Amino acid sequence: MNFKKIALLLFVLVAVWALWQWLGRDHYLNYPPSARGPWVAFGDSLTEGYGATEGQDYPSVLSKKLEVLIRNLGRSGENSADGMKRVDEVAGLHPRVVLLCFGGNDALNGDSAGKMFANISSIIDRLQREGCFVVLIGIRSASLRDHYADKFKKLAHDKQVLYVPDLLSGLAFKPIYMSDAVHPNDMGYKRFAERVAKALKPYLPELVMADKNPAQSKSASVDR
């Protein structure tokens, strides 16, 4: 076998390996993110931490687990339309990572699911234009059968964002994890933070800023 044939064979083998690697993993828009701002948790009361004691909301717990500063921009009572009104403000922070969770109040208020998902889609678009890596957190519909699960999954696929299904999965209707019928307690938010941390772990090397302050990495805190 001459040199040209050996070189061609090696090229083909490398190309096949590269293709296998590419097909064998998930691909997300803005991974790694071009934005260089803070990590942000953006949502409603489930993000703000209603029902938790001070410092036990899920962004605070996640912040400590990942040793990354996370700004909690959750506001109780907001729906996806309210999120639309605030998205420019959030995008203006040029956040590296956005943990996005809206839809709970839309569901409780009986708002149109179509409008809700259109709003969330627009929020994602705006954040992605800023170069953010978006993590979409799903919410269950207020019905016996979850009518949102497939829609959230499809939206995440279409927008190429990391998806964490149903925030209250395994928590709802279990008093040990819930402060009321809708909001987790400290234990519930901790369990959810563990799920998010597990989902993010494979991607952390490209999501954590290389020039992170060493003091911050030892003891992460939350800017609320």
Z-matrix of the N, CA and C atoms (Angstrom, degrees):
N
C 1 1.469
C 2 1.533 1 108.91
N 3 1.332 2 116.84 1 123.97
C 4 1.451 3 119.19 2 -177.11
C 5 1.531 4 111.99 3 -79.07
N 6 1.338 5 114.51 4 172.27
C 7 1.470 6 120.32 5 -175.27
C 8 1.523 7 112.43 6 -59.48
N 9 1.332 8 117.91 7 -40.88
C 10 1.464 9 121.07 8 -177.76
C 11 1.530 10 111.17 9 -63.04
N 12 1.330 11 116.82 10 -40.84
C 13 1.458 12 120.15 11 -179.82
C 14 1.531 13 110.84 12 -67.66
N 15 1.349 14 115.81 13 -39.07
C 16 1.470 15 119.57 14 178.20
C 17 1.529 16 110.22 15 -63.82
N 18 1.338 17 115.88 16 -44.31
C 19 1.464 18 120.38 17 179.48
C 20 1.519 19 111.29 18 -62.36
N 21 1.347 20 116.19 19 -41.61
C 22 1.466 21 120.44 20 179.12
C 23 1.521 22 110.69 21 -64.16
N 24 1.338 23 116.81 22 -41.98
C 25 1.463 24 120.98 23 179.36
C 26 1.522 25 110.79 24 -62.73
N 27 1.338 26 116.24 25 -43.69
C 28 1.462 27 119.83 26 178.75
C 29 1.523 28 111.36 27 -62.92
N 30 1.335 29 116.14 28 -39.51
C 31 1.468 30 120.28 29 178.46
C 32 1.521 31 110.74 30 -62.59
N 33 1.323 32 116.45 31 -44.08
C 34 1.470 33 120.57 32 -179.82
C 35 1.524 34 110.08 33 -63.82
N 36 1.329 35 116.90 34 -42.38
C 37 1.466 36 119.99 35 -179.36
C 38 1.531 37 111.24 36 -63.60
N 39 1.335 38 116.26 37 -41.90
C 40 1.461 39 120.32 38 178.27
C 41 1.518 40 110.71 39 -64.84
N 42 1.330 41 117.05 40 -41.76
C 43 1.460 42 121.22 41 179.76
C 44 1.524 43 111.27 42 -63.66
N 45 1.329 44 116.75 43 -41.96
C 46 1.470 45 121.00 44 178.77
C 47 1.520 46 110.15 45 -64.60
N 48 1.343 47 116.29 46 -42.27
C 49 1.479 48 119.60 47 178.60
C 50 1.520 49 111.23 48 -62.80
N 51 1.336 50 116.28 49 -43.33
C 52 1.474 51 120.67 50 -179.90
C 53 1.526 52 110.68 51 -63.23
N 54 1.329 53 116.43 52 -41.10
C 55 1.463 54 120.29 53 178.98
C 56 1.518 55 110.81 54 -65.38
N 57 1.315 56 116.44 55 -40.64
C 58 1.469 57 120.79 56 178.89
C 59 1.521 58 110.25 57 -62.75
N 60 1.341 59 116.85 58 -42.03
C 61 1.461 60 120.71 59 177.82
C 62 1.524 61 110.78 60 -63.15
N 63 1.321 62 115.99 61 -41.12
C 64 1.468 63 120.87 62 -177.90
C 65 1.513 64 111.36 63 -66.95
N 66 1.337 65 116.68 64 -41.45
C 67 1.468 66 120.49 65 -178.46
C 68 1.517 67 111.85 66 -77.37
N 69 1.318 68 116.87 67 -20.26
C 70 1.455 69 120.41 68 -173.87
C 71 1.513 70 114.53 69 -86.73
N 72 1.322 71 118.05 70 1.68
C 73 1.461 72 119.30 71 -179.89
C 74 1.521 73 110.65 72 -136.03
N 75 1.321 74 115.03 73 161.96
C 76 1.457 75 119.75 74 178.52
C 77 1.525 76 109.68 75 -74.29
N 78 1.315 77 115.24 76 150.63
C 79 1.454 78 120.38 77 179.32
C 80 1.523 79 108.72 78 -123.56
N 81 1.315 80 115.67 79 126.47
C 82 1.445 81 121.59 80 -176.08
C 83 1.520 82 110.37 81 -122.42
N 84 1.323 83 114.23 82 144.22
C 85 1.458 84 119.53 83 177.24
C 86 1.530 85 109.31 84 -67.68
N 87 1.324 86 115.40 85 140.06
C 88 1.471 87 122.31 86 -179.38
C 89 1.524 88 112.25 87 61.88
N 90 1.321 89 115.42 88 38.86
C 91 1.464 90 119.60 89 171.56
C 92 1.519 91 108.71 90 -119.78
N 93 1.324 92 117.97 91 107.83
C 94 1.467 93 126.63 92 3.08
C 95 1.523 94 111.63 93 -76.93
N 96 1.325 95 117.50 94 155.89
C 97 1.469 96 120.51 95 -177.92
C 98 1.519 97 111.92 96 -71.37
N 99 1.332 98 114.81 97 145.18
C 100 1.467 99 119.17 98 174.74
C 101 1.526 100 111.00 99 -86.56
N 102 1.343 101 117.07 100 -22.95
C 103 1.466 102 120.63 101 176.48
C 104 1.524 103 109.55 102 -67.51
N 105 1.319 104 116.66 103 147.02
C 106 1.463 105 120.79 104 -175.12
C 107 1.527 106 113.28 105 -123.20
N 108 1.325 107 115.94 106 17.35
C 109 1.459 108 119.88 107 179.82
C 110 1.514 109 112.48 108 -85.16
N 111 1.344 110 117.45 109 -164.05
C 112 1.465 111 121.95 110 -175.93
C 113 1.521 112 112.24 111 -76.25
N 114 1.308 113 115.43 112 163.51
C 115 1.468 114 120.25 113 166.11
C 116 1.527 115 106.66 114 -72.69
N 117 1.342 116 116.15 115 143.58
C 118 1.460 117 121.55 116 -177.38
C 119 1.525 118 109.85 117 -135.58
N 120 1.337 119 116.22 118 137.21
C 121 1.460 120 122.26 119 169.25
C 122 1.522 121 106.81 120 -105.28
N 123 1.322 122 116.50 121 118.44
C 124 1.465 123 122.99 122 -170.40
C 125 1.523 124 108.89 123 -122.89
N 126 1.342 125 116.61 124 117.37
C 127 1.457 126 118.59 125 -178.48
C 128 1.513 127 112.80 126 178.05
N 129 1.334 128 115.21 127 -151.09
C 130 1.466 129 121.30 128 -175.19
C 131 1.530 130 110.25 129 -106.59
N 132 1.337 131 116.80 130 -145.06
C 133 1.462 132 120.65 131 -175.28
C 134 1.527 133 113.09 132 -64.68
N 135 1.330 134 117.27 133 -28.38
C 136 1.462 135 120.36 134 179.10
C 137 1.526 136 110.77 135 -68.77
N 138 1.315 137 115.85 136 -26.20
C 139 1.463 138 120.40 137 174.19
C 140 1.514 139 110.50 138 -84.51
N 141 1.324 140 116.32 139 -44.83
C 142 1.471 141 120.43 140 179.55
C 143 1.517 142 110.97 141 -58.28
N 144 1.337 143 116.57 142 -33.90
C 145 1.457 144 120.41 143 178.11
C 146 1.506 145 114.65 144 103.28
N 147 1.329 146 117.25 145 29.23
C 148 1.461 147 120.45 146 177.63
C 149 1.528 148 108.94 147 -57.38
N 150 1.328 149 115.44 148 130.30
C 151 1.462 150 120.97 149 -179.35
C 152 1.514 151 113.47 150 98.04
N 153 1.329 152 116.79 151 -11.23
C 154 1.467 153 120.74 152 179.23
C 155 1.519 154 110.44 153 -98.95
N 156 1.313 155 116.55 154 155.56
C 157 1.449 156 120.55 155 171.30
C 158 1.536 157 108.65 156 -78.93
N 159 1.307 158 116.78 157 167.17
C 160 1.468 159 122.17 158 -176.02
C 161 1.527 160 111.57 159 -52.92
N 162 1.321 161 115.36 160 126.65
C 163 1.459 162 120.64 161 176.41
C 164 1.512 163 115.15 162 81.82
N 165 1.337 164 117.71 163 6.64
C 166 1.468 165 120.40 164 -179.13
C 167 1.529 166 112.82 165 -113.69
N 168 1.348 167 117.59 166 10.76
C 169 1.467 168 120.48 167 171.04
C 170 1.521 169 108.29 168 -65.14
N 171 1.326 170 117.43 169 159.43
C 172 1.459 171 118.68 170 -173.40
C 173 1.533 172 113.77 171 -63.90
N 174 1.368 173 120.34 172 -36.96
C 175 1.467 174 117.29 173 177.48
C 176 1.534 175 112.54 174 -62.73
N 177 1.334 176 117.53 175 -36.58
C 178 1.467 177 120.07 176 178.59
C 179 1.522 178 111.38 177 -65.28
N 180 1.321 179 115.72 178 -45.14
C 181 1.468 180 120.12 179 -179.88
C 182 1.525 181 110.04 180 -65.54
N 183 1.332 182 116.57 181 -42.95
C 184 1.463 183 121.09 182 179.30
C 185 1.525 184 110.77 183 -63.50
N 186 1.323 185 115.85 184 -39.90
C 187 1.457 186 121.51 185 178.98
C 188 1.530 187 110.97 186 -55.70
N 189 1.323 188 115.97 187 -44.81
C 190 1.463 189 120.53 188 -179.95
C 191 1.526 190 111.46 189 -69.23
N 192 1.323 191 116.45 190 -38.66
C 193 1.465 192 119.98 191 -178.87
C 194 1.525 193 111.89 192 -65.64
N 195 1.319 194 116.52 193 -40.86
C 196 1.460 195 120.98 194 -176.25
C 197 1.519 196 113.03 195 -92.16
N 198 1.345 197 116.42 196 -10.67
C 199 1.461 198 122.31 197 -175.87
C 200 1.527 199 110.76 198 57.11
N 201 1.322 200 113.89 199 46.97
C 202 1.468 201 122.25 200 178.76
C 203 1.526 202 107.66 201 -133.87
N 204 1.313 203 117.60 202 134.41
C 205 1.460 204 120.84 203 176.49
C 206 1.525 205 109.54 204 -67.74
N 207 1.318 206 117.41 205 130.95
C 208 1.462 207 122.33 206 178.84
C 209 1.526 208 108.65 207 -128.60
N 210 1.311 209 116.62 208 121.92
C 211 1.465 210 120.80 209 176.79
C 212 1.528 211 108.86 210 -83.86
N 213 1.315 212 115.61 211 126.75
C 214 1.459 213 120.62 212 179.72
C 215 1.527 214 109.60 213 -90.80
N 216 1.331 215 116.41 214 107.93
C 217 1.455 216 122.25 215 178.90
C 218 1.529 217 111.40 216 -111.93
N 219 1.330 218 115.63 217 34.43
C 220 1.451 219 120.41 218 175.22
C 221 1.516 220 111.20 219 -81.89
N 222 1.340 221 116.22 220 144.18
C 223 1.469 222 121.77 221 177.61
C 224 1.523 223 109.86 222 -134.07
N 225 1.309 224 115.81 223 122.30
C 226 1.460 225 120.53 224 -179.43
C 227 1.524 226 111.17 225 -60.92
N 228 1.316 227 115.31 226 141.41
C 229 1.458 228 121.75 227 174.95
C 230 1.515 229 114.97 228 88.82
N 231 1.329 230 118.04 229 -8.25
C 232 1.458 231 118.97 230 -176.15
C 233 1.522 232 111.91 231 -80.30
N 234 1.332 233 115.16 232 146.81
C 235 1.460 234 120.74 233 171.92
C 236 1.527 235 108.74 234 -110.50
N 237 1.327 236 116.20 235 -174.38
C 238 1.468 237 119.33 236 -176.10
C 239 1.528 238 112.56 237 -64.47
N 240 1.337 239 117.00 238 -30.36
C 241 1.468 240 120.03 239 177.43
C 242 1.531 241 110.43 240 -66.33
N 243 1.334 242 116.66 241 -38.23
C 244 1.459 243 120.24 242 175.98
C 245 1.528 244 110.29 243 -65.14
N 246 1.325 245 115.86 244 -36.76
C 247 1.451 246 119.70 245 176.63
C 248 1.518 247 111.57 246 -61.52
N 249 1.331 248 115.84 247 -38.96
C 250 1.463 249 120.42 248 176.57
C 251 1.519 250 111.22 249 -59.09
N 252 1.340 251 116.40 250 -38.01
C 253 1.463 252 120.50 251 -178.62
C 254 1.531 253 111.93 252 -69.40
N 255 1.324 254 116.67 253 -25.18
C 256 1.463 255 119.98 254 -176.51
C 257 1.526 256 114.04 255 -100.78
N 258 1.321 257 117.34 256 -8.45
C 259 1.460 258 118.93 257 -170.48
C 260 1.523 259 113.38 258 -63.11
N 261 1.339 260 117.59 259 -33.65
C 262 1.471 261 118.78 260 178.67
C 263 1.531 262 110.81 261 -64.91
N 264 1.324 263 115.30 262 -38.04
C 265 1.466 264 120.04 263 177.45
C 266 1.530 265 110.51 264 -62.02
N 267 1.328 266 115.54 265 -44.37
C 268 1.470 267 120.17 266 179.67
C 269 1.526 268 110.36 267 -66.74
N 270 1.331 269 116.64 268 -45.77
C 271 1.464 270 120.38 269 179.45
C 272 1.524 271 111.22 270 -60.09
N 273 1.335 272 116.59 271 -30.86
C 274 1.454 273 121.19 272 179.83
C 275 1.517 274 113.44 273 -64.76
N 276 1.329 275 117.04 274 -16.45
C 277 1.463 276 121.17 275 176.07
C 278 1.528 277 111.07 276 -80.99
N 279 1.329 278 117.04 277 -7.90
C 280 1.472 279 123.28 278 -176.64
C 281 1.530 280 110.85 279 52.33
N 282 1.348 281 116.56 280 50.69
C 283 1.462 282 118.97 281 -174.20
C 284 1.527 283 112.67 282 -66.88
N 285 1.305 284 115.00 283 135.81
C 286 1.465 285 120.97 284 177.69
C 287 1.530 286 110.36 285 -65.84
N 288 1.339 287 116.30 286 -46.77
C 289 1.465 288 122.89 287 -179.15
C 290 1.520 289 108.05 288 -130.20
N 291 1.340 290 116.86 289 136.10
C 292 1.467 291 121.79 290 175.41
C 293 1.520 292 109.01 291 -122.97
N 294 1.319 293 116.57 292 120.24
C 295 1.461 294 123.38 293 173.82
C 296 1.524 295 106.38 294 -91.36
N 297 1.318 296 116.42 295 105.80
C 298 1.466 297 122.11 296 -168.81
C 299 1.523 298 110.99 297 -104.87
N 300 1.331 299 116.31 298 123.29
C 301 1.464 300 119.91 299 -178.29
C 302 1.526 301 110.93 300 -144.08
N 303 1.331 302 115.86 301 95.15
C 304 1.463 303 122.51 302 173.76
C 305 1.526 304 109.22 303 -128.73
N 306 1.321 305 115.03 304 158.18
C 307 1.459 306 120.24 305 175.41
C 308 1.508 307 114.50 306 129.37
N 309 1.341 308 117.31 307 -21.50
C 310 1.460 309 119.74 308 -178.41
C 311 1.513 310 113.18 309 -61.45
N 312 1.314 311 116.75 310 -45.30
C 313 1.466 312 119.80 311 -179.22
C 314 1.524 313 111.79 312 -75.01
N 315 1.320 314 117.27 313 -31.65
C 316 1.472 315 119.90 314 173.31
C 317 1.531 316 109.30 315 -57.80
N 318 1.345 317 115.05 316 -45.64
C 319 1.462 318 119.85 317 -178.89
C 320 1.521 319 111.36 318 -64.66
N 321 1.332 320 116.82 319 -46.57
C 322 1.463 321 120.69 320 -177.97
C 323 1.525 322 111.94 321 -65.24
N 324 1.344 323 116.43 322 -31.60
C 325 1.466 324 120.84 323 -179.73
C 326 1.524 325 113.05 324 -85.77
N 327 1.324 326 116.51 325 -3.67
C 328 1.463 327 119.89 326 -178.98
C 329 1.516 328 113.28 327 70.85
N 330 1.339 329 116.86 328 25.71
C 331 1.467 330 120.31 329 179.54
C 332 1.522 331 110.79 330 -70.95
N 333 1.311 332 116.01 331 160.53
C 334 1.452 333 121.89 332 -179.09
C 335 1.523 334 111.56 333 -60.14
N 336 1.339 335 116.03 334 125.76
C 337 1.464 336 119.97 335 177.65
C 338 1.523 337 110.45 336 -64.64
N 339 1.334 338 116.27 337 -37.21
C 340 1.451 339 120.08 338 178.96
C 341 1.518 340 111.91 339 -60.34
N 342 1.323 341 116.11 340 -44.53
C 343 1.461 342 120.51 341 179.36
C 344 1.522 343 110.47 342 -67.59
N 345 1.321 344 116.13 343 -39.43
C 346 1.455 345 120.44 344 -179.87
C 347 1.528 346 110.98 345 -59.79
N 348 1.323 347 116.27 346 -49.28
C 349 1.466 348 119.48 347 -178.24
C 350 1.523 349 111.42 348 -69.66
N 351 1.334 350 116.98 349 -30.07
C 352 1.471 351 119.70 350 174.88
C 353 1.530 352 110.06 351 -65.35
N 354 1.343 353 116.30 352 -40.86
C 355 1.463 354 120.27 353 178.16
C 356 1.528 355 111.28 354 -63.92
N 357 1.331 356 116.29 355 -46.94
C 358 1.463 357 120.00 356 -179.24
C 359 1.524 358 110.56 357 -63.35
N 360 1.320 359 115.85 358 -38.93
C 361 1.466 360 120.42 359 176.73
C 362 1.525 361 111.23 360 -59.80
N 363 1.331 362 116.20 361 -43.81
C 364 1.463 363 120.47 362 179.64
C 365 1.527 364 111.86 363 -66.67
N 366 1.330 365 116.01 364 -36.76
C 367 1.465 366 120.16 365 177.20
C 368 1.532 367 109.79 366 -62.10
N 369 1.328 368 115.92 367 -45.05
C 370 1.470 369 120.29 368 178.71
C 371 1.527 370 110.55 369 -60.84
N 372 1.328 371 116.28 370 -45.58
C 373 1.469 372 119.96 371 179.72
C 374 1.522 373 110.96 372 -56.51
N 375 1.329 374 116.08 373 -45.05
C 376 1.466 375 119.69 374 -177.44
C 377 1.531 376 110.81 375 -64.17
N 378 1.315 377 116.46 376 -42.58
C 379 1.455 378 120.48 377 -179.62
C 380 1.523 379 111.46 378 -68.11
N 381 1.316 380 116.54 379 -38.87
C 382 1.464 381 119.32 380 -179.85
C 383 1.524 382 111.89 381 -68.26
N 384 1.325 383 117.09 382 -31.74
C 385 1.467 384 119.07 383 175.90
C 386 1.527 385 110.92 384 -63.97
N 387 1.324 386 116.21 385 -23.58
C 388 1.464 387 120.84 386 179.35
C 389 1.524 388 111.40 387 -84.97
N 390 1.332 389 116.61 388 -5.10
C 391 1.461 390 120.19 389 179.96
C 392 1.511 391 114.30 390 90.60
N 393 1.361 392 117.29 391 16.82
C 394 1.465 393 121.62 392 -177.25
C 395 1.526 394 111.57 393 -83.04
N 396 1.319 395 115.48 394 146.76
C 397 1.457 396 122.42 395 167.90
C 398 1.526 397 106.64 396 -89.02
N 399 1.325 398 116.81 397 117.86
C 400 1.467 399 121.27 398 -174.38
C 401 1.530 400 110.73 399 -101.50
N 402 1.318 401 115.59 400 133.87
C 403 1.464 402 122.87 401 172.37
C 404 1.523 403 106.65 402 -110.54
N 405 1.313 404 117.23 403 113.47
C 406 1.463 405 121.99 404 -178.84
C 407 1.521 406 109.75 405 -91.06
N 408 1.326 407 116.06 406 123.15
C 409 1.461 408 122.21 407 179.77
C 410 1.519 409 109.02 408 -105.07
N 411 1.307 410 115.63 409 122.49
C 412 1.459 411 120.76 410 -176.16
C 413 1.520 412 113.29 411 -79.99
N 414 1.323 413 114.66 412 154.96
C 415 1.466 414 123.58 413 178.17
C 416 1.528 415 108.19 414 -128.80
N 417 1.302 416 116.47 415 140.21
C 418 1.462 417 120.99 416 178.40
C 419 1.526 418 110.77 417 -77.84
N 420 1.316 419 116.92 418 144.61
C 421 1.461 420 120.56 419 175.18
C 422 1.528 421 109.20 420 -70.48
N 423 1.328 422 116.21 421 156.05
C 424 1.463 423 121.40 422 -179.78
C 425 1.527 424 109.65 423 -83.84
N 426 1.314 425 116.20 424 66.57
C 427 1.462 426 122.16 425 -177.71
C 428 1.521 427 109.04 426 -154.09
N 429 1.324 428 116.42 427 163.99
C 430 1.460 429 120.43 428 -178.52
C 431 1.521 430 110.55 429 -60.77
N 432 1.316 431 116.32 430 -44.09
C 433 1.458 432 121.82 431 175.83
C 434 1.524 433 108.63 432 -100.84
N 435 1.328 434 116.35 433 134.03
C 436 1.466 435 120.22 434 -177.74
C 437 1.525 436 110.34 435 -74.91
N 438 1.336 437 115.55 436 111.75
C 439 1.459 438 120.41 437 -179.42
C 440 1.528 439 112.57 438 -92.13
N 441 1.330 440 116.66 439 -1.73
C 442 1.465 441 120.15 440 -176.62
C 443 1.523 442 113.44 441 -98.40
N 444 1.328 443 117.68 442 -24.54
C 445 1.467 444 121.06 443 -169.36
C 446 1.523 445 112.67 444 -53.48
N 447 1.323 446 116.92 445 -51.35
C 448 1.467 447 119.98 446 -177.99
C 449 1.524 448 111.40 447 -66.34
N 450 1.323 449 116.33 448 -34.60
C 451 1.472 450 120.29 449 -179.78
C 452 1.521 451 111.31 450 -68.49
N 453 1.333 452 116.61 451 -41.87
C 454 1.466 453 119.71 452 176.92
C 455 1.531 454 110.33 453 -63.58
N 456 1.315 455 115.65 454 -43.61
C 457 1.464 456 119.98 455 -179.23
C 458 1.528 457 110.94 456 -61.96
N 459 1.335 458 116.67 457 -43.47
C 460 1.462 459 120.55 458 179.21
C 461 1.528 460 111.07 459 -65.52
N 462 1.332 461 116.48 460 -41.79
C 463 1.459 462 120.12 461 179.31
C 464 1.523 463 110.63 462 -60.88
N 465 1.334 464 116.11 463 -44.07
C 466 1.460 465 120.26 464 178.93
C 467 1.526 466 111.03 465 -61.24
N 468 1.327 467 116.26 466 -41.29
C 469 1.469 468 120.89 467 178.66
C 470 1.523 469 110.98 468 -65.25
N 471 1.321 470 116.31 469 -46.24
C 472 1.471 471 120.74 470 -177.32
C 473 1.525 472 111.49 471 -64.42
N 474 1.337 473 116.46 472 -37.43
C 475 1.469 474 120.65 473 -176.96
C 476 1.525 475 112.57 474 -91.69
N 477 1.331 476 116.58 475 -4.01
C 478 1.468 477 121.57 476 179.14
C 479 1.526 478 111.61 477 57.71
N 480 1.337 479 114.36 478 53.75
C 481 1.464 480 120.14 479 177.59
C 482 1.526 481 109.18 480 -121.55
N 483 1.320 482 115.31 481 155.24
C 484 1.459 483 120.63 482 175.70
C 485 1.525 484 108.87 483 -68.97
N 486 1.317 485 116.68 484 135.30
C 487 1.461 486 121.24 485 -173.79
C 488 1.524 487 110.53 486 -119.05
N 489 1.324 488 116.38 487 129.34
C 490 1.466 489 123.09 488 172.64
C 491 1.525 490 106.65 489 -116.20
N 492 1.338 491 118.79 490 109.04
C 493 1.465 492 121.15 491 -174.60
C 494 1.526 493 113.51 492 -67.49
N 495 1.327 494 114.85 493 150.12
C 496 1.464 495 126.60 494 169.10
C 497 1.530 496 115.34 495 27.60
N 498 1.310 497 115.16 496 97.11
C 499 1.464 498 121.57 497 -179.35
C 500 1.523 499 112.28 498 -51.70
N 501 1.328 500 117.40 499 -37.65
C 502 1.466 501 120.77 500 -174.02
C 503 1.527 502 113.66 501 -93.17
N 504 1.327 503 117.25 502 8.64
C 505 1.464 504 120.18 503 179.25
C 506 1.529 505 110.62 504 -60.47
N 507 1.330 506 116.00 505 126.45
C 508 1.457 507 121.26 506 -179.47
C 509 1.519 508 114.22 507 80.99
N 510 1.338 509 116.05 508 -2.65
C 511 1.464 510 120.73 509 -178.80
C 512 1.523 511 112.03 510 -112.70
N 513 1.333 512 115.50 511 -43.55
C 514 1.469 513 120.85 512 -176.12
C 515 1.528 514 111.39 513 -57.54
N 516 1.319 515 114.93 514 142.36
C 517 1.470 516 124.39 515 177.88
C 518 1.535 517 112.77 516 68.44
N 519 1.349 518 115.80 517 13.89
C 520 1.466 519 120.12 518 176.02
C 521 1.523 520 107.53 519 -118.60
N 522 1.342 521 117.31 520 101.70
C 523 1.469 522 121.39 521 -174.57
C 524 1.519 523 113.86 522 -53.64
N 525 1.322 524 118.18 523 -27.72
C 526 1.453 525 120.43 524 -179.37
C 527 1.526 526 111.81 525 -63.94
N 528 1.357 527 116.70 526 -23.78
C 529 1.464 528 121.06 527 -177.20
C 530 1.530 529 113.87 528 -110.21
N 531 1.344 530 118.06 529 -7.27
C 532 1.458 531 120.14 530 -171.47
C 533 1.525 532 112.00 531 -119.04
N 534 1.353 533 115.40 532 139.30
C 535 1.464 534 120.22 533 175.62
C 536 1.521 535 111.04 534 -86.53
N 537 1.334 536 116.30 535 -25.09
C 538 1.462 537 123.01 536 174.12
C 539 1.529 538 106.92 537 -155.13
N 540 1.322 539 117.29 538 -165.30
C 541 1.465 540 119.76 539 -176.09
C 542 1.523 541 113.52 540 -69.36
N 543 1.327 542 117.73 541 -16.40
C 544 1.465 543 121.45 542 -172.99
C 545 1.526 544 113.25 543 -119.07
N 546 1.330 545 117.09 544 -34.86
C 547 1.466 546 120.72 545 -169.84
C 548 1.527 547 111.92 546 -109.05
N 549 1.326 548 117.08 547 136.16
C 550 1.463 549 120.06 548 176.01
C 551 1.519 550 112.24 549 -68.52
N 552 1.319 551 115.90 550 165.05
C 553 1.456 552 122.32 551 169.48
C 554 1.528 553 107.74 552 -100.20
N 555 1.317 554 117.52 553 -168.38
C 556 1.463 555 120.60 554 -178.23
C 557 1.532 556 111.69 555 -55.42
N 558 1.327 557 116.77 556 -45.25
C 559 1.461 558 120.12 557 -178.42
C 560 1.524 559 111.47 558 -65.16
N 561 1.333 560 115.36 559 -37.80
C 562 1.456 561 119.28 560 -179.90
C 563 1.516 562 112.45 561 -66.88
N 564 1.342 563 116.51 562 -45.34
C 565 1.466 564 119.44 563 178.37
C 566 1.531 565 110.50 564 -64.68
N 567 1.311 566 117.35 565 -34.79
C 568 1.463 567 120.02 566 177.71
C 569 1.524 568 110.92 567 -63.77
N 570 1.333 569 116.02 568 -43.95
C 571 1.466 570 119.56 569 179.00
C 572 1.523 571 110.76 570 -61.56
N 573 1.333 572 116.08 571 -41.43
C 574 1.464 573 118.33 572 179.73
C 575 1.524 574 110.89 573 -67.51
N 576 1.329 575 117.33 574 -41.93
C 577 1.466 576 120.45 575 178.14
C 578 1.525 577 110.77 576 -58.15
N 579 1.309 578 117.06 577 -36.45
C 580 1.469 579 120.77 578 177.82
C 581 1.525 580 110.95 579 -64.86
N 582 1.320 581 117.21 580 -38.04
C 583 1.467 582 120.77 581 177.89
C 584 1.525 583 110.88 582 -65.63
N 585 1.322 584 116.48 583 -43.12
C 586 1.462 585 120.17 584 179.81
C 587 1.526 586 110.31 585 -66.05
N 588 1.318 587 116.65 586 -41.89
C 589 1.460 588 120.59 587 179.05
C 590 1.524 589 110.90 588 -60.31
N 591 1.312 590 116.78 589 -41.91
C 592 1.468 591 120.99 590 178.93
C 593 1.523 592 111.13 591 -63.30
N 594 1.343 593 116.50 592 -40.71
C 595 1.469 594 120.42 593 179.99
C 596 1.523 595 111.61 594 -67.14
N 597 1.338 596 116.83 595 -34.44
C 598 1.461 597 121.45 596 -176.15
C 599 1.522 598 113.66 597 -84.09
N 600 1.310 599 117.10 598 -23.97
C 601 1.460 600 121.64 599 -171.19
C 602 1.530 601 113.98 600 -50.33
N 603 1.349 602 119.76 601 -45.03
C 604 1.472 603 118.72 602 -177.86
C 605 1.527 604 113.69 603 -64.65
N 606 1.328 605 116.99 604 -18.17
C 607 1.466 606 120.93 605 -173.15
C 608 1.528 607 113.55 606 -106.18
N 609 1.322 608 117.12 607 -2.98
C 610 1.464 609 121.00 608 -173.43
C 611 1.528 610 114.66 609 -58.26
N 612 1.331 611 119.65 610 -39.32
C 613 1.474 612 117.94 611 -177.65
C 614 1.524 613 113.84 612 -54.72
N 615 1.346 614 117.42 613 -32.33
C 616 1.463 615 120.75 614 -179.86
C 617 1.522 616 112.76 615 -94.48
N 618 1.324 617 117.11 616 -8.12
C 619 1.464 618 120.46 617 -176.63
C 620 1.519 619 113.15 618 -102.20
N 621 1.317 620 116.60 619 -24.05
C 622 1.462 621 120.58 620 179.66
C 623 1.517 622 108.22 621 -89.74
N 624 1.309 623 116.13 622 131.19
C 625 1.460 624 120.59 623 -177.15
C 626 1.523 625 110.66 624 -63.02
N 627 1.332 626 115.92 625 132.73
C 628 1.458 627 121.12 626 -178.06
C 629 1.521 628 111.80 627 -65.27
N 630 1.337 629 116.33 628 -27.69
C 631 1.460 630 119.78 629 -178.25
C 632 1.516 631 112.16 630 -97.72
N 633 1.345 632 116.43 631 26.04
C 634 1.458 633 120.67 632 -179.71
C 635 1.525 634 110.51 633 -59.03
N 636 1.307 635 116.24 634 139.06
C 637 1.449 636 121.87 635 178.36
C 638 1.527 637 109.80 636 -62.69
N 639 1.355 638 118.97 637 124.01
C 640 1.464 639 120.84 638 -178.87
C 641 1.519 640 112.98 639 -55.27
N 642 1.325 641 116.60 640 -33.50
C 643 1.469 642 119.11 641 -179.99
C 644 1.517 643 110.80 642 -65.61
N 645 1.355 644 115.18 643 -33.96
C 646 1.459 645 119.11 644 179.25
C 647 1.515 646 110.57 645 -69.35
N 648 1.337 647 117.39 646 -37.08
C 649 1.454 648 120.79 647 -176.61
C 650 1.524 649 111.91 648 -67.52
N 651 1.350 650 117.09 649 -23.14
C 652 1.465 651 119.72 650 -179.89
C 653 1.510 652 111.29 651 -80.71
N 654 1.312 653 116.59 652 -32.65
C 655 1.468 654 119.42 653 -176.79
C 656 1.507 655 109.45 654 -147.64
N 657 1.339 656 116.41 655 91.24
C 658 1.464 657 121.12 656 -178.22
C 659 1.514 658 109.28 657 -75.80
N 660 1.344 659 115.57 658 144.95
C 661 1.460 660 120.71 659 177.06
C 662 1.503 661 108.61 660 -134.19
N 663 1.312 662 116.91 661 175.63
C 664 1.441 663 121.84 662 -175.47
C 665 1.522 664 110.23 663 -118.68
N 666 1.323 665 116.10 664 132.44
C 667 1.465 666 121.56 665 174.91
C 668 1.508 667 107.20 666 -92.00
N 669 1.310 668 116.80 667 110.70
C 670 1.465 669 118.86 668 -174.76
C 671 1.505 670 109.93 669 -111.55
